[in-house]
Amino acid sequence: MGGTTLTQDEPVAAPPGAPVPAPAKGVPLGPRRVRLVFFALMLALLLAALEQMIVATALPKIVGELHGLDRMSWAITAYLLTATVGLPVYGKLGDLVGRKGVFQFAIVVFVVGSALAGRARSMDQLIAFRAVQGVGAGGLMTGVQAIVADIVPPRQRGRFMGLIGAAFGLASVAGPLLGGYFTDHLGWRWCFYFNVPFGLVTLAVVTVVLKLPKPAARPRFDVLGALLLAAASTSLVLLTSWGGTEYAWNSPVVLGLGAGAAAAVVLFLLAERFAAEPLIPLRLFRDSVFNVTGLVGLVTGVALYGAASYLPTYLQMVDGASATESGLLMLPMMAGIVGASIVSGQLISHTGRYKIYPVLGGALSAVGMWLLSRLASDTPRLQVGIWMAVLGAGIGLVMPVLILAVQNSVRPADLGTATSANNYFRQIGGSVGAAVFGTLFADRLTDALEEHLPAHAGARLPDPDALTPQLVHALPPELRDACIRAYADAMPGIFLYLVPVLVLGLLLACFLKEKPLAAHDAPARKPRKARANARIPQARSPYDAGAPVRGTVLHPDGTAVPRAALTLVDGAGQQIGRGASAEDGRYTLSTPGSGAYLLIAAAGGHHPQAVSVTVGERPVELDVVLGGAGRLAGSVLTADGTPVRDATVTLTDAHGEVVAGTRSGREGGYVITELVAGEYVLAACAPALRPAALPVTVQAARETRQDVELARGAVLRGTVRAGGGRPVEDARVTLLDLAGNVVDTHTTDADGIFRFADLPCGEYTVIASGYPPVATVLHVAGAGRTARDLQLGHEE
């Protein structure tokens, strides 16, 4: 390999003594168990997402029964607040102590909070129990996505993330509809009770089926960072919930909350800079993928929550739809989100490319929002449905990609943290967006009412802040029509305000860096069986005076290479250091002092790499990329495409040495992993089929597909007879090919029958002896049967 010279005199960001938790090796699950676990995870995610919206349509009945009209908004704010604060906390705890236990705790808290909320006897109790629900929900939303990343490689993860994005979209629309159904038919308490049985089912499946080992590192949780982020989140959520509603935007309370949020954010950043194990490591913000996905997620949250909040109100006010009907009319948007999320996820898994989808989704979202800004009181419902479907399709193309991209970009030890941070940004974006645009809508509505209402209507019109669809449609015709026209003028303008926000998201998506999706998870890679018990020494060196050389050993797709052997050599060719990379790919080698050295890295299934490095007075950070780790897969088939099961598949190198061997599965498929890139010979054989061999080139760090076709051999069968037709026993039958070479011989039994199998097509000569010999020339067709009786040379 060619050498590359790197001089580094800059200090590294992380302190040398800072502990970095090594990701635990995952326990691979079979496809059936993965599907079962994913079903349980999706059920938990759907419950948590539904609870954000399900109470909206039930609130009028709840506050009427519990006598809490003045605290109505807190039933939603308490849940949203604790769920938002819990997102980064659960993400970090999962990285530190293991995701399974943290997820089980979140399920238990969510189920207990749901049961208690269903039995609430006062508004204060309901608010407290909703807060408990939110504590569990934050862990569910983060845990689902992080666990999927643990059990599914990035390349196959696209279709799973598509379904997760579809669940969020489904919940945003189905929540109000389901809440209205429970309230009208079963009672509002079932908005909470229905979580209990489904939550217990999820807990049972996760406990029995999911196997995730705990990280070996000793956890050191960032308590100060968690408290400061909780203070910042609380201030921001309360500011967006109260601003323009409970308090004016320029009131001391709202201004105080804003100042508190800003101060908490500054203190949080300072705390994270010096924390041994920060809640959100600041190094994540040096990753452009993390930054871009966070910003796009924030913008998407603004659009999704804005549209989901205001469209039902518009349909009820202007179109005259009931609460249930407005939920049903939102189905096209839900269908767009669900369909686009699933389709984009499948395409990502198939192609391995993902950047195009948030760009295309941003454009569709902006177009859909612009179409909705053209709404009028006489717009047909079919047209409104099509416009909502366009918006939903755009959002559905964006949502699954964000989590997938950030999980594929960060190192495994930060997977849960990065996932929760991305969700946190989207949640904060939704809260801020809904509040800001709610204030803008209130201002526009006030102006529109002043414009459309008759001058003498003031005494007969209720307070604009107290207008409800039922109240508007109960007004006299003149006032009712004026209010409807005011809503029809005010609401579309809000959608027009969202268009530049979505255009900004489109522009940000164009800067998303596309990194190859790995077809495997590096931390879960197993060493070759022959070396399973071999002890690789830890990094050591007789020198400790010079600056160290450290970094990460990586695959070309950016995932870590564990247990790679590293050797540091000086200019005279003498070894001065030797060691191995850890499970997260990190290594450290000491040097005797300043100078030029050669670093050699090698690992099973990879091409070795040699890199020149110049050491100065400060530590050198040098990442080494090892090529290789190719993968060969395909199917063993017959000429008509029928899969051949249990076929022997063998791979040999250019010297004829057997590199690997396996057998085809039930569908004829085979997989050979841990291959160094290069030229090989692939051979396959199976009973009753002719063996086949063909050359194949395995490419580095990717999957090479090669199907093998096995032809069915021809069969030549006949009977040796004497002149009178009697079968001849012990006649020797010899088969010659076209060149005169003996292919096979056969001695007949008492029935005179001979049979030659597994023959390639072509011309053959059959010679029978026992009496005076006789020879005949015939043509054998491939994959078929040829019958020929032989008459010996004289009569009996």
N, C-alpha and C positions, 0 to 999 in steps of 0.2 A: 504494500500500500504506500502511496505517496505521503510524504510528511508535510505538515503544516506548522509554521512557526507562529507562536502566540506569545506576546509579551503583555503581562498584566501587572500593573503597579497600583491598582485601585483596591481599597479594602472592600471585602464582601459585606453585604448588608446584615446578614444574620451573625450574631456573636458566636464564636467557636463553641462555647459551652452550652448553647441553647439546646435543649432536648427536642428532638424531632420524632414524633411517634411513628414508628414504622408500621405501615399498613399490614394488617394480619392477612395471612394467606387464606383465600376464600376456599370454601368447600364446594366443588362443582356439583350442581344439581342437574338431574336429567331433564329433558324437555317437558315431560309430564309434570314433574314437581315444580318446574319453573312456572308452567301455566297455572298450576293450582295456587302457588304463592302469589302470582300476579293477580289472579282473580280476587284473592283476599285483600291484597293491597289496594286494588281499584275500588273495592267496596268501602274500605276505610276512607280513601281519598274522597269518594263521592259523598259520603256522609259529612265529612268535615267541610267540603265546599258547599254542600246544600245548606248547611246551618248558617252560612253567611247571608243567604237571601230568603230562607224559608219563612222567617218570622215576619217579613215585611207585610205580607197580606193578612197575617193573623193579628197584627198589633192592635187594630181598632177593637177587636173582640177581647184581647188580653187586657188592655188598659181599662176597658169598661168593666170587666169582671174584677180586676184587682185594684181598681180605683187609683191609677197611677198615670194620669194623662200628662202631668207635669214632668214625669221622668220617662216618658215613652222612648225617647231616642237612646236612652242608656241601655235598653234591652239589646240594641244592635252594637252600640259603641263598646260596651263591656266585652263582648265576644271578640270584636275586631281588634280591640286594644291588646288583650292578653294573647291572642293568636299571633299578632304581628310581633310583639315583644319576644314571644317564645321561639320564633323561627330560627334566628341565629344561635340561640342558646341550645336548642335541640340539635342543630347541625353540628356544633362543636362537641357536645357531649357524645354524639354518635361516633365521631372520629376518635375520641379519647377512650371511652369505656366500652364501645361496641354498640352497633345499631340495633341489634335484636332486643336487648334488654330495655333500651331507651324507648323503642317503638312500643313494646308491650306496656310500659308504664304510661305512655301517652294514650293508648287504647283504654286502659283501666280508668284513667282520669276523665277521658271523654265520656265513657259509658256512665260513670258515677255522676258527672255533671249533668248529663242528659236526664237520668232518672230523677235527680233532685229538682231540676228545672220543671219537669212534668208535674211534680208534687208541690210546687211553690204556692204559698197561700197569701203572699203579699208581693207588691212590686219590688220592694227591697230584696226579698228573698230571690225573686226571679233574676234580678240584676246580678246578685252575687253568684248564683248557680250558673248563669250564662258566662260569667268570668271564668269559672272552673271549666266549663265546656271549652272555652277558648284556649285555656292552658293545654288541654289535651289535643285540640285541633291543630295547634302550631306544630306539635310533634308528628301528627299524622301527615300533614302536607309535606313536611321536609323529609320525614322518614321513608315515605313511599318512593320518592324519586331517588334517594340515596341508596336504598336497598336494591332497587332495580339496577342501579349502576354497579352494585356489588355482584349480582348474579348473572348479568347479561353483558357480554363484551360490547364496546362502542359500535362496532359495525352492525350488530344485530339489534342494538338498542333503539334504533330509529322508530321501528313499528310500535314498540312499547311506549315510547315517549309520545308518539302520535295519539295513542289511546288515552294517555294521561292528559294531554292537552284537550282531547275531546271531552274528558270527564269534567274539566274546569268549565268548558263552554256549556256543556249540558246542565251543570249545576246553576250557572248564572241565569239560565232561562227557566229551567224546570223547578227551581226553588220556589219562586212566587206561586207558580201554578200548583205545586204540591201543597204548599202552605194554605192556599185557598181551599183546596179539596178537603184537607184534614179539618179546617175550621168549619166548613159548611156541613160536613157529614159525620165526623167522628169527634170533634171537639179540638180546641187549640192545643191541649196538652199532648196530643198524639204527634205534634210537630217535634216533640222531644222524645216521647216514649219509643217511637219507631227506630231510634238509634240503638236501643239496648240490645235486642236480639241480633241484629246484624253486626254490632260491635263485638258481641260475645263469639259469634261465628268466626269473625276475623281473628280474634285473639286465639281461638282454638287452633285454627289452621296455621297461623304463624308459629305458635308454640310447638306444634308437632312436626311440621314439615320444614320450616326454615332453619337452616344450619349456617350460622355465621360465627366464627371464632372471635374472641375478644382480642383487641390489640395487646401486644406484650409490654408496651411502654407504660410507665407509671403516670397516671393522669395528673395534670396540674391545671385546674380550671381557672380561667381568668375572671374572678369574681368581680373585681373593680370594673373591668370592661363591660361585663354583663349589666351591672347596676347603672353605669353611665349610658349604655345603649338603651336600656329600659326607660331611663329618664328622658332621653331624647325622643324615643318613639312615643312615649306617653304624651309628652308635650305636643308633639307634631300631630298625633291622632286627635287629641282634644282640641287643638287649634283648628284643625280642618272640620271637626264635627260641630264645634260651637260657633266658629266664625260665621257671621252673617245670619245665624239662626238664634241661638241662645243669647249671644252677645254681638254687638257691632264689631266690625273689623278694627275700628280704632279705639275700642274700649281697653281699659287697663288690663283686664283679664286676658284678652287675646294677645295684646302686645307683650304681656308678661310671659305667656306661653311661648311666643316666638323667641323672645330673648333667652328663655330657659332652654329651648331646643337648640339654639345656636351655641350657647355656652356648653351644654352637655356634649354636643358633637365635637367641639374643640378639645375638651378634656378627654373624650373617648379616644381621639386620635393620638393624643399624648400618652395615654395609658397603654394603647396598643403598641406604641413604639418601644416601650421598655418592658412589656410583659414577656415572661418566659414562654408562655403558650397563649398568644393573643386570640381573642374570640373571633375576630376577622383579621387575619394577618395582613399587614400593609403591603407585603410582597405581592398579594393578589392583584393590587391596583397597578402593578407594573406589567400585568398581562393584558394586552389589548383586547383579547377575546372576552375576558372577564368584564372589562370596562364597557365594551360595546354592547354585550348582551344585557348587562345591567341597565344601561340607558334605554335600549330598545324595549326591555321588559317594563320599565317605568312608563314609557310612552304607550305601550300596549295596554297597561293597566288603566291609564287615563281613558283611553278610547273604549275599552270593554266595559268598565264600570259606568262611564258616562252614558253610553248608549243603553246599557241594561237598566240604568236608573230612570232615564227620561222617556224612553220609547213607550213603556206601558202607560205612563201618565198621559202622554200625547194621545195614545189610542183611546183611553177612557174619556178624556176631556173632549177631544175634537171628533173622534169617530163614533162616540157613544157606546163603546164596548164596555162590558162588565169586567170585573177584576179577573174572573176566570177566562173570559173571552180574550182579554188583552194578553194573558199568558199564552193562550193557544195561538194568537196572532204572532207571537214571538218565535214560534217554531221554525220558520224559515231561517232565521238567524242562527238558531241552535243547530239546524241541519247543516248550514254552511260551515260552522265551526267544527262540528263532529266529522263531517265528510272530508273536509280539507285536512284536518289533523291526521286522520287515519291514512288517507292517500299519500300525503307527504311523508309520513313515517315509513310507510311501505317502500316508497321510492328511495328514501335515504338508505334504508337497509339494503336495497338492491344495488344502488349505484355507489354508495359511499360518499356522495356529494351532498352538501346541505346549504351552501351560501345562497343559492338562487332562490330558495323558498322564502326567507325573510324579506328579500328584495321584492320578489313578486307579491308576497303578502302585504308588504307596506304599500305598494302601488294599488292593489285591490282595495285595501282598507280605506285609503284616501279617496278613491273613486266612489266606494260605497257610502262613505260619510258625506261626500259632496252631493250624491244623489238624494240622500235623506234630507239635506239642507233645502231641497226643492219641494218638500212636502207642503201640501195645501189642504184645506178642508174638504176639497172634492177629489183628492187623489184616490183612485181605486185601490181596494185592499190587495188585489193581485200585484199591482205595481209596487206597492209598499213592501209586500213580501219578497219580491225579486230584489229590491234594493237592500233589504235586510240580509238576504242570502249572500249578496256580493260582499257586504261588510263582514259577515260571519266567515265567509271563505277566506278573506284576507287575514283576519285574526287567527283562524285555524292554521294557516300556513306559517305564521310567525311563532306561535306559542311553543310547539314541541321542539323547535330547533334551538331555542335559547338555552334550555337546561342541557340538552345533548351537547351543544358546542362547548359550554363552560366545563362540563364534566370531562370532556375529551381533552381539554386544554390544560387543566390544572393537574398537579401531581396527585397520586392516590391518597396521600396523607391529608390533603385538603379537600377531598371530594365532598364530604358532608357539609363542610363550612361554605364552600363555593355554591353548592346547591341551595342552601338555606339563604345565603346572601342574595342570590338572584331572585328567589321568591319574596324576600323582604323588600327589595326595590320595587317589584311589581305591586306588592300590597300597599306600600307607601304611595306609589304613583296613583293607584286607584283611590285612596283616601283623599289625597290632595286634589286630584282631578275632579272627583265628585263634589268636593266642597267649593272649589273655585268656580266651577261652572254652575253649581247651584246658586251661588251669589249672583253671577252674571244673568242667570235666567230670571231670578227674582226682580232684578232691576229692569230687565226688558219687559217682563210681564206688567210691572207697575206702569211703565211708560205706555204700553199697548192698551191697558185698561183705561188710562186717562184719555187716550186717543179715540177709542171705539165706544166707550160708554156715553150715554146721553148726559147732558149737564145736570139734569134733575135726578139722576139715579143714585147719587151718593147715599141718601138716607135709606134706600131699600137694599143696598148691596152690602153683603157681609164683609168683614175684614179680608183683604186679599190674601193674607197669610193663612187664613182658615178655609180657603176655598177647597172643596173636594168635588170629585165628579158627581156624586149624588146631589150635593147642594147646588151645583151649577145647573144640572138638568131639572131641578125643581123650581128654578127661577121663572118669572114671567118670560114669555117668548122673546120680547124685545131685549131684556137683559141677558137671557141665556145665549141668544145669537151673538150679542156683543162680546160676551166672555169667550165664546168659542172662537170668534175671529181674533180676539186678543191672543189666545193660546196658539192659534194657527200661525200668527205672525211672530210670536216670541220664541217658540220652541225650535223651529228650523234654524234660526240664527245661531243657537247654541251648537247645533251640528256643524254649521259653517265655521265656527270658532275652532272646532276639533280638527278640521281639515289641515291647517298648517302644522298642528301638532303631529299628525300622522305623516305628513310630508317630511318633517324633521326625523321621525323614526325611519322612514325610507332612506334618507340620506345617511343616517347612522348605520343602517344595515349594509350599505355599500362598502363601509370600512371594516366589516366583519372579516377577519382572517380565517380562511378555511384550512384546517389542519386535517391530514388523513385520519380516517376513523380506523382504529386498530381492530383487527379481527380476533384479538385475544386480550386478556387482561394480564399485564406483566407481573403484578404481584402474586398472581395465582399460578404462575408457571412452575412446573415441576422439573427438577434436574433429571438428567438421563438416569435410567435405572442402574446402569453399571456404576455410576458415581453417586448413588443415593446416600451411601454411608461414608463417602470420601470427605475428609475434613479439609476445608480450604482455610488456610491461615488468615487471621485478621490482619488488617494493614499494620505493617511494622517496618521499622528501619533502625539501623544502628545509629543514625544521626538524628539529632533533634535541635541543632543550632540554627538551621536555616528556615526560611519561610516554607510552609507546606504547600503542596499541590493538591487541590481537592475539587470535586465536582460530581457529576452524575453520569453514569453509563446508560445510554439510551438506545432504543430502537429508532429506525428512521422515522417512525410515526410519532415519536416523542414520548412513548411509554418507557418505563424503567427496565433495565436488564439486571436482575438480581444475580448474585454469586458469580460475577465476572472476575476473572483473574487479572490483576494489574501488576506490572513490573516496571520499575523506574531504573534506567540505565544511564551511566555517565558517558562522557566523550570517549573514554578508553574501553567501553564495552563492559564495564564492571557493574554488577547489580548493586544498587544502593538502597533499594526498597521494594517490597513485595506485599500484596494484600488482596482483598476481595471486596467487591461492592456489596452493600447491605441489601435488604429486601426492597428498599425504595430506590436502589441504584446508586446511592451516595458512597463516595470513597474519600479517604484522606491518606496521603503519603508524605512523609517528612523528607527534607533534603539537607545535605551538609552545608549549604550556603548558596550564594548567588552563582549563576552559571547556566549553561545550556544542557538540557537533558533530553532523553528519549523515553516517552511513556508508551508502553505496549499493553494493549487490552485484548483479551480473548475470552470467549464463552462458547459453550457447546451449541452447535447449530448456527454459528455466526462466522463471518470472515473476521480474522484478527485485524486490528488497527494499530498503526504506529503513528505517534504524533510528537513532533518536536515542541519543546516548551522552554521558554527562557524565564528563569526565576530571578526576581529582584529582591527588594527588601520587604515586600509585603506579600501576603498569601495570594496564590494564583488560583483563580476559579476557572476550571477547564472541563467542559462536558465532552464526552467521547461518544461518537455515534458508531455502533456496530451494525454493519449490513448483515443480511442473511435472515435466518429464522423463516425461511420460505415454507410454503405449505402446498402440497399436491393433493388434489381431490378430483373426483370424477365418478363415473359409473361404468360398470361392466355390463354390456348389452349384447344381444344377438343381432343378426342382420336386420330382423324385422322390428327391432327396438324393445324386445322383451328383456326386462332386467334379469341378470344372472346372479342368484344369491349364493353365498358361500364359495365364491370363486377365490382362488389363491392369487394374490397380487404381490409381485416382487419387484423391487427397485434396485438396480445395480449401477455402480459408477463406471467411469471410463476404463477402469482397470479390471472390470468384471467382478469386483467385490460387492457382496450383497450389503446394501445400505439399510434397507428396511423391508419388512414384509407384513402383510395384513390380509384380511379376508373381507369380501364384499358383504354388505348387510342385506336385509330383507328386500330392499328396493334396489339392490345392485350397487349401492354407493360405497365408496371407500375414501379414506382420508389418511394421509401420511404427513406428519408434522416434523418440526425441528430439522429442516433441510437447509444445507448450505447451497446458495445459488450456484448453478452450473448445469452441465449436460449429464443426463442419465438415460438408462434403458429401462423402460417399464414393460413388464411381462405379466400376463394373466393366463390362467388355465382353469378348466372346470371339466367334470365328467361329461362324456358324450359330446364335447365341443373341442375344436382344434385350438391349441394354444396360440397366442399372438404376442408379438413383441414389437415395440416401436420406440423411437427416440423421443425424449421430452426435455425441454429446457425449463428448469425451475428458476423463477425470478426471486430476487431478494425482497424480504419484508412484505410479501403479498401472496395471495393465493393463486396458484396456477391450476387450471382445470384441464383434464385430459380424459376423455372417455376411451374405453377399450372395447373393440367389437370382436367377438368370438364367432367364428363361422361354424356351422354344424357340419361335421365330417360326413362324406358319402359312404354308403354301405354297398358292397358287392356280395351277392348271395346266389347260390345255385346248387345243383345236384349233379354228381358224376354218375352217369348211367352206362351200362353195357349196351350192346346192339339191340337186345330185346327189350330194353327199357328198365332192366333191373338195376337198382342202386348198387354202386360198387363200394365195398368196404376197403379201408386202408389204402385208398388211392391218394397219392401225394400231389397236392395242388400248389403250384408256385405262381406268384404274382410278380411280374416285371414291369418297371416303368418304361417310359419312351426311350430312355438311354440304355436300357438293358440291365439296369440294376435290380437286384432282388428286393422287393418291398416287404414281402411276407410269405410264409408258407403255412400250409394247413393239411392235416391228414384226416380223411373222412372217417366217420363212424359207420355203423351198420346202415344208417339211412342214406349214406352217400352225400350228405349235405356239407358244403363248405361256406365259410363266411369271412369276409375281410371288412373291418370297420375303420372309421376315422380316416378316410381317404380324401386327399385333395382332388379336385376335378381334373380330368385329363385322360389321355389314352394309356391303356395298359395291355399287357399280354398275359394271358392265363394259360398255364401249361399243366396238364393233368397226366400223371403216369401211374402205372400199376398194371396195365396192359400196354401195348405199344402206345407211346405218348401221343397226345394230340395238343395242338396249340391254337388259340383263337385270339384275335385282336378286338378290343371293345373300347368304347368311350364311357367314362364314368362322369355323371353330372354332379356338381357340388350340392351339398345339403340335401341329397336325395338317395333313393335306392335303385340299384341296377341288378336285375336278375338274369342269370345266364346258366343254362344247363349245358354240360359237356358230354359229348358222345365219344366213348373210347374207340380205338382204331380198328377193331374187328368184331365180327359176330361170335357169339358163344358157340 
